Amino acid sequence: MSFEEKLAKLRELYTEQNLLTGIGALLGWDQQVYMPSGGAETRGAQMAYIGGLAHQKATAPEVGQLIDDLAAEIPDLDADDDLAREIKLAKRNFDHSAKIPTDKMMEFIRVTSLAHEAWTKAKTDSDFAVFQPHLEKILNLTKEMVSFFAPYDHPYDPLIDMYEVGMTAAEVKSIFDALRPRQVELLRRIAEKPQVDDSFAHTEYDIETQKKLNNYLATLQGYDWNRGRLDETVHPFTTGFGLDDVRITTHYYLNMPLSAMFSTLHETGHALYEQGLSRAYHNTALGGTNSMAVHESNSRLWENVIGRSKEFWRFLYPIAQAFFPANLGNVSSDQFYRGINKVTPSFIRIEADEATYNLHIMLRLELELAMIEDKIQVKDLPELWMSKMKEYLGVTPPDDARGVLQDVHWSGGMIGYFPTYALGNLLAVQWWNQMLSDLPNIPDEMAAGKLDSILTWLRENVHRHSSRYTAQELVRKVTGEGINPDHYMNYLTKKYTEIYDL
């Protein structure tokens, strides 16, 4: 075969893999949104079967040979052109996937599928014992899969690399070590000041009206409803089955309206990224995404940097008051702005304010590292969680549902994912600062309810690159420097100095 024929064949095989991956994602979405709990075992078998087929396709000797043949004909595999990038990433993906036996991958999918249902019940009943044996299986399987990637500097390296290509435990810890003392000091200064009033956020808000407001928010952000939908689930998430079917979910609470609102802003940020990926890269190694930090930077940008800004609510607040006149009619816009930015240590990560959020992530990273290093056992997690929450945030969750069971990630086997949330926070501010430098009129446009310039900038500078760059490569390309905590801390300090008169 000629070079062109081999490349076409490789892309044909990638298309097949993507079809199977999309089917698997659809099964997973249904499990979390509509599937009756009794269907867990059958669904686990279905997802394992589809996942096994996808893994076989990805690791077939034919794929490896095609990639090697193509790589041999490319003068410089490190060149920054589309073809070199495509084959280099294809080789990385193949070498990575081929280390894991298909039967082990199928077992992992089956175990995590069953674990999700156990986690849902455990969280509902606040009973960690229901979930414990499932997490023990997941942890043992995870350690076994890590061993396939030896040698490594740290056993956590292969895990974070699954979500953040090229990132290591040492690199993450270095960034966090630079960030932690500055965040703790900011929190100390805030704690010395009078607290803001957010009582308006703890009254009853009609659920059906919340749904209407959340739909409006997603539309305002630019979500394409012809290629997506919004549903309800226990733990909000975004998933896609292809470029033209990207779905979001949220969760509504009668007495916590901000929860669904900011979750929807967050998940829509994820979805906008997926909907903006390059069609030119579709069904190639460059399609999709390879950095959850970049993914989370999009969601955290929309949720916090934009969604908790004065300019955003200058336009939106009168609309929110019209939706909820009894709740917000007598609440000033200034009180509302301060209230949605209230800083107070909380039990729940996804409800955490910007100043404390990263501490939730650092806590989880510490526990994950200890589990992978065999320093702690799964049965000890609830007690350790409580003590770490007290150490990091000064609060102790009253039960496991608001403690160790609050996140869905471990039930899905996603050990290594959590650091990307904090990295995403840092990137979000770096995108924002560069965006304001490029388009200084954006705050005025936001105050007028016009967000299209924001989305256009993200499409051009972030979304269209798909998997072409790692997070560090992309942020250097867009801003001229790597991931830098200074931008995030400057943003937080400026914002909370004004709110709390520091």
C-alpha positions in Angstrom: 0.0 0.0 0.0 1.1 3.6 -0.6 1.5 6.1 2.2 -1.9 7.6 1.4 -3.6 4.2 1.4 -2.1 3.3 4.7 -3.2 6.6 6.2 -6.7 6.1 4.9 -6.8 2.6 6.4 -5.6 3.9 9.8 -8.3 6.5 9.8 -10.9 3.9 8.8 -9.9 1.8 11.8 -10.1 4.9 14.0 -13.6 5.5 12.8 -14.6 2.0 13.9 -13.0 2.5 17.3 -14.9 5.8 17.7 -18.2 4.2 16.8 -17.8 1.6 19.5 -16.6 4.1 22.0 -19.7 6.3 21.3 -21.9 3.3 21.8 -20.2 2.6 25.1 -20.7 6.2 26.2 -24.4 6.0 25.3 -24.8 2.9 27.5 -23.0 4.8 30.3 -25.2 7.9 29.9 -28.4 5.8 30.0 -27.1 4.0 33.1 -26.7 7.3 35.0 -29.9 8.9 33.7 -32.6 6.4 32.9 -31.6 2.8 33.6 -33.5 1.0 36.4 -31.1 0.0 39.1 -31.9 -3.7 38.5 -30.3 -3.5 35.1 -26.8 -3.0 36.5 -25.4 -6.5 36.0 -26.7 -6.8 32.4 -25.5 -3.3 31.6 -22.1 -4.1 33.0 -21.8 -7.0 30.7 -23.0 -4.9 27.7 -20.5 -2.2 28.4 -17.6 -4.6 29.0 -18.4 -6.3 25.6 -18.5 -3.0 23.7 -15.4 -1.8 25.6 -13.6 -5.0 24.8 -14.4 -4.7 21.1 -13.1 -1.1 21.1 -10.0 -2.1 22.9 -9.3 -5.0 20.5 -9.7 -2.6 17.6 -7.4 -0.1 19.2 -4.7 -2.6 19.9 -4.9 -4.8 16.8 -1.5 -5.7 15.3 -2.6 -4.3 12.0 -3.0 -0.8 13.7 0.5 -1.0 15.2 2.0 -2.0 11.9 0.2 0.8 10.0 1.4 3.4 12.5 5.0 2.1 12.4 5.0 2.1 8.6 3.6 5.7 8.5 6.0 6.9 11.2 9.0 5.6 9.2 8.0 7.8 6.2 7.6 11.0 8.2 11.0 12.9 8.3 10.4 14.4 11.8 7.8 12.9 14.0 8.2 15.9 16.5 7.4 18.5 13.8 4.4 20.8 14.5 2.3 19.9 11.5 -1.0 18.0 11.4 0.3 14.8 9.9 3.3 14.4 12.2 1.1 15.3 15.2 -1.5 12.7 14.1 0.9 9.8 13.7 2.9 10.7 16.9 -0.3 10.7 18.9 -1.6 7.6 17.2 1.6 5.8 18.2 1.3 7.1 21.8 -2.3 5.9 22.0 -1.5 2.5 20.5 1.5 1.9 22.8 -0.5 3.0 25.8 -3.5 0.8 25.1 -1.5 -2.2 24.0 0.0 -2.4 27.5 -3.4 -3.4 28.9 -4.8 -6.9 28.0 -8.3 -6.8 26.6 -9.7 -9.2 29.2 -8.3 -6.9 32.0 -10.0 -3.9 30.3 -13.3 -5.7 30.1 -13.0 -6.7 33.7 -12.4 -3.1 34.7 -15.4 -1.9 32.8 -17.6 -4.6 34.3 -16.5 -3.9 37.8 -16.9 -0.1 37.5 -20.3 -0.4 36.0 -21.5 -2.5 39.0 -19.7 -0.1 41.3 -21.7 2.9 40.1 -25.0 1.4 41.2 -23.4 0.4 44.6 -22.1 4.0 44.9 -25.5 5.5 44.1 -27.2 3.4 46.8 -24.3 4.0 49.3 -24.6 7.7 48.8 -28.4 7.7 49.1 -28.2 5.7 52.4 -24.9 7.4 53.5 -23.5 3.9 54.0 -19.9 3.5 52.9 -19.9 -0.3 53.7 -22.2 -0.8 50.6 -19.5 0.7 48.3 -16.4 -0.5 50.1 -16.0 -3.9 48.5 -16.5 -2.4 45.0 -13.9 0.3 45.6 -11.5 -2.4 46.9 -11.9 -4.3 43.6 -11.4 -1.1 41.6 -8.3 -0.2 43.6 -6.7 -3.6 43.2 -7.5 -3.6 39.4 -6.0 -0.1 39.2 -2.8 -1.1 40.8 -2.6 -4.1 38.5 -3.0 -1.9 35.5 -0.4 0.5 36.8 2.1 -2.3 36.9 1.7 -2.7 33.1 3.3 0.7 32.7 6.5 0.1 34.7 9.0 1.6 34.9 7.8 4.9 36.2 9.0 7.5 38.7 5.8 7.1 40.7 3.0 4.6 40.4 0.5 7.5 40.2 2.2 8.8 37.0 0.4 6.3 34.6 -2.9 7.2 36.2 -2.7 11.0 35.8 -1.3 10.4 32.3 -4.6 8.8 31.4 -6.3 12.1 31.9 -3.5 14.6 31.3 -1.0 13.3 28.7 2.6 13.9 29.7 1.8 15.1 33.3 3.5 13.4 36.3 2.8 13.2 40.0 5.9 15.3 40.7 4.8 18.1 38.3 1.3 18.2 39.9 2.7 18.2 43.4 5.1 21.0 42.5 2.2 23.2 41.2 0.1 22.4 44.2 2.9 23.1 46.6 3.3 26.6 45.1 -0.5 27.2 45.3 -1.4 25.8 48.7 0.2 28.3 51.1 -1.1 31.3 49.1 -4.6 30.0 49.2 -4.4 29.2 52.9 -3.1 32.7 53.6 -6.0 34.2 51.5 -8.5 32.2 53.4 -7.0 33.3 56.7 -7.4 37.0 55.7 -11.0 36.4 54.6 -11.9 34.6 57.8 -10.9 37.7 59.8 -13.6 39.8 58.0 -17.4 40.0 58.5 -19.2 37.3 56.5 -21.4 38.2 53.5 -25.1 37.5 53.6 -26.3 34.6 51.3 -29.5 33.8 53.1 -31.4 34.3 49.8 -29.7 31.1 48.5 -31.3 28.9 51.2 -35.0 29.4 50.6 -37.2 27.2 48.5 -36.9 27.8 44.7 -39.5 26.0 42.6 -37.8 23.1 40.7 -39.7 23.6 37.5 -38.7 27.3 37.4 -35.1 26.3 38.1 -35.2 24.1 35.1 -36.4 26.9 32.9 -33.6 29.2 34.2 -31.0 26.5 33.6 -32.2 26.0 30.0 -31.9 29.7 29.5 -28.4 29.8 30.9 -27.2 27.0 28.6 -28.8 28.8 25.6 -27.1 32.1 26.6 -23.7 30.4 26.7 -24.2 29.2 23.2 -25.1 25.5 23.7 -26.4 23.9 20.5 -29.6 22.2 21.4 -29.8 20.5 18.0 -26.7 18.6 19.1 -27.4 18.1 22.8 -29.9 17.9 25.6 -30.1 18.5 29.4 -31.2 15.8 31.8 -31.1 15.0 35.5 -28.8 12.7 37.4 -27.3 12.1 40.9 -23.9 13.7 40.0 -23.8 16.2 37.1 -21.7 15.2 34.1 -21.2 15.8 30.4 -20.8 13.0 27.8 -20.6 12.9 24.0 -21.3 10.2 21.5 -19.8 12.1 18.6 -19.4 15.7 17.4 -23.2 16.1 16.9 -24.5 14.5 20.1 -23.0 16.1 23.3 -25.3 15.8 26.4 -25.2 17.5 29.8 -26.9 16.7 33.1 -27.5 18.5 36.4 -29.2 17.9 39.7 -31.8 20.1 41.3 -32.3 20.9 45.0 -35.3 22.7 46.3 -33.3 24.7 48.9 -30.1 25.0 47.0 -30.8 26.8 43.6 -27.2 27.8 43.1 -26.2 24.1 42.9 -28.0 23.3 39.7 -27.3 26.8 38.3 -23.5 26.6 38.6 -23.5 22.9 37.7 -25.3 23.7 34.4 -22.9 26.6 33.7 -20.0 24.1 34.4 -21.3 21.2 32.3 -22.3 23.5 29.4 -18.7 24.7 29.4 -17.6 21.1 28.9 -20.2 20.6 26.2 -19.2 23.8 24.3 -15.7 22.5 24.1 -16.9 19.1 22.7 -19.2 20.8 20.2 -16.3 23.1 19.1 -13.8 20.4 18.3 -12.3 20.4 14.8 -14.3 18.4 12.2 -11.1 18.2 10.2 -9.6 16.0 12.9 -12.7 13.8 13.4 -12.0 10.1 13.3 -8.2 10.6 13.4 -5.8 10.4 16.4 -6.2 14.2 16.7 -9.9 14.1 17.2 -11.5 14.3 20.6 -9.5 15.6 23.6 -6.4 14.4 25.5 -6.3 16.9 28.4 -8.9 17.0 31.1 -7.2 20.1 32.5 -8.1 21.9 29.3 -11.6 20.4 29.5 -12.0 21.5 33.1 -10.6 24.9 32.2 -13.5 25.5 29.9 -16.1 24.4 32.5 -14.5 26.3 35.3 -14.1 29.4 33.1 -17.9 29.5 32.4 -18.9 28.5 35.9 -16.7 30.9 37.9 -14.7 33.4 36.0 -17.7 34.4 33.9 -20.6 32.9 35.9 -19.7 34.6 39.2 -18.6 37.9 37.7 -20.3 41.3 38.2 -20.7 41.8 34.4 -22.4 38.5 33.8 -25.0 39.3 36.5 -25.4 42.9 35.5 -27.3 41.5 32.6 -28.7 38.3 34.1 -29.9 39.4 37.5 -33.1 41.2 36.5 -33.9 38.0 34.5 -33.3 35.8 37.5 -35.5 38.1 39.6 -38.2 37.8 37.1 -38.0 34.0 37.3 -38.0 34.1 41.2 -39.7 37.4 42.3 -40.6 36.0 45.8 -37.0 34.9 46.4 -35.0 37.6 44.9 -37.3 40.6 44.5 -36.0 42.4 47.6 -32.4 41.2 47.2 -30.0 43.9 45.7 -27.7 43.0 42.9 -24.7 43.8 45.1 -26.0 41.4 47.9 -26.6 38.7 45.2 -23.1 39.1 43.7 -21.4 38.9 47.1 -23.6 36.0 48.1 -22.8 33.8 45.1 -19.1 34.5 45.9 -19.3 33.8 49.6 -16.2 32.1 51.0 -16.9 29.5 53.6 -15.4 26.0 54.0 -18.0 23.5 52.9 -18.5 19.7 52.9 -19.2 19.4 49.2 -16.6 19.9 46.5 -19.0 20.9 43.7 -20.6 23.5 45.9 -17.3 25.0 47.0 -16.4 28.6 46.4 -13.4 29.5 44.3 -11.1 30.3 47.3 -11.6 26.8 48.9 -12.2 24.6 45.9 -8.6 23.6 45.2 -8.2 22.4 48.8 -10.8 19.8 48.1 -8.7 18.6 45.2 -5.5 18.5 47.2 -7.2 16.4 49.9 -8.4 13.9 47.2 -4.9 13.8 45.7 -3.4 13.1 49.0 -5.7 10.2 49.6 -5.3 8.8 46.1 -1.5 8.9 46.4 -1.7 7.1 49.8 -4.0 4.4 48.3 -1.7 3.8 45.3 1.4 3.8 47.6 -0.3 1.1 49.8 -0.1 3.5 52.8 -3.9 3.3 53.6 -6.7 0.8 53.1 -10.1 1.4 51.6 -11.9 0.6 54.8 -10.1 3.5 56.5 -11.2 6.1 53.9 -14.3 7.5 55.8 -12.3 8.3 58.9 -9.4 9.7 57.0 -11.7 11.8 54.9 -13.2 13.3 58.1 -9.8 14.1 59.6 -8.4 15.5 56.3 -11.5 17.8 55.9 -10.8 19.1 59.4 -7.1 19.6 58.6 -7.6 21.2 55.1 -10.9 23.1 55.6 -11.6 23.2 59.3 -15.0 21.4 58.9 -16.1 17.8 59.6 -18.8 16.3 57.4 -21.7 14.9 59.4 -22.0 11.7 57.3 -20.4 9.8 54.5 -22.8 11.1 51.9 -21.4 14.5 52.4 -17.9 13.1 53.0 -16.1 10.2 51.2 -19.2 9.2 49.1 -19.9 12.6 47.6 -18.0 12.2 44.3 -18.8 9.7 41.5 -15.3 9.4 40.2 -13.9 6.5 42.2 -17.0 4.3 41.3 -15.9 4.9 37.7 -12.3 3.9 38.4 -11.2 7.5 37.7 -8.3 7.5 40.1 -5.9 10.2 38.7 -8.7 12.5 37.5 -9.1 14.9 40.4 -5.9 17.0 39.9 -7.2 18.1 36.5 -9.9 20.2 38.2 -7.4 22.4 40.0 -5.2 22.6 36.9 -8.3 23.6 35.0 -8.9 26.4 37.5 -5.4 27.8 36.8 -5.8 27.5 33.0 -9.2 29.1 33.1 -7.8 32.4 34.4 -4.9 32.2 32.0 -7.4 31.9 29.1 -9.4 34.7 30.6 -6.4 37.1 31.0 -5.3 36.5 27.4 -8.9 36.9 26.1 -9.2 40.3 27.8 -5.8 41.3 26.3 -7.0 40.3 22.9 -10.6 41.6 23.3 -10.8 44.3 26.0 -14.5 45.0 25.3 -15.6 41.6 26.5 -16.7 42.9 30.0 -19.0 45.5 28.4 -20.4 42.9 26.0 -21.1 40.5 28.9 -23.0 43.3 30.8 -25.2 43.6 27.6 -25.8 39.8 27.6 -23.6 39.2 24.6 -21.3 36.2 25.1 -20.6 35.2 21.5 -17.1 36.9 21.5 -16.1 34.7 24.4 -17.2 31.5 22.6 -15.6 32.6 19.4 -12.3 33.3 21.1 -12.4 29.8 22.8 -13.3 28.2 19.5 -10.4 29.8 17.7 -7.7 29.5 20.5 -8.7 26.3 22.3 -11.5 24.2 20.9 -10.4 23.8 17.3 -7.1 22.2 18.3 -8.8 19.1 19.7 -6.1 16.7 20.8 -3.3 18.3 18.8 -1.5 19.7 21.9 -1.0 18.7 25.5 -2.2 21.2 28.1 1.3 22.7 28.6 1.9 23.0 24.9 -1.5 24.7 24.3 -1.2 27.2 27.1 2.3 28.1 25.9 1.0 28.5 22.4 -1.9 30.7 23.4 -0.4 32.8 26.3 3.3 32.4 25.9 3.9 30.6 29.2 3.2 27.3 30.9 0.6 26.6 33.6 1.3 29.4 36.1 -0.5 29.6 39.5 0.3 33.4 39.8 -2.5 34.3 37.5 -5.1 32.4 39.5 -3.9 33.7 42.8 -3.9 37.3 41.5 -7.4 36.8 40.2 -8.6 35.4 43.6 -6.8 38.1 45.6 -8.2 41.0 43.5 -11.8 39.6 43.6 -12.0 38.8 47.3 -10.1 42.0 48.3 -13.1 43.9 46.9 -15.8 41.6 48.3 -14.4 41.3 51.8 -12.5 44.6 52.0 -9.2 42.8 52.7 
